[in-house]
Amino acid sequence: MKEFSAIFDFIRDKNSRIPLSLFLILCFNTILAPAVQAATPGELPRTASYAIGLLALVTFSLCIYLFVVIFQPEKF
């Protein structure tokens, strides 16, 4: 039980949000890349599918960020 409280303390810490976000993006990319490779017609190298998956995640994150900035500008 002590280990779970340490994990939640790490998540709540503001200094650890960037490494945690990068880790989650890489995990989502490993899930998304095979789907991208399966959805493309023909042969696609593995590195290209990872790059396309990462590009899609960055684009989606940027869309969410801009949506929040437009509708809640007083926070920024």
PEJOLIN-V171496 format. One record per run of one state. SS is the DSSP state (hx for helix, st for strand, lp for the rest). FROM is the first residue (numbers start at 1). LEN is the number of residues. If there is no record, write none. Layout:
SS:FROM:LEN
SS:FROM:LEN
//
This chain:
lp:1:1
hx:2:11
lp:13:1
hx:14:26
lp:40:6
hx:46:26
lp:72:1
hx:73:3
lp:76:1
//
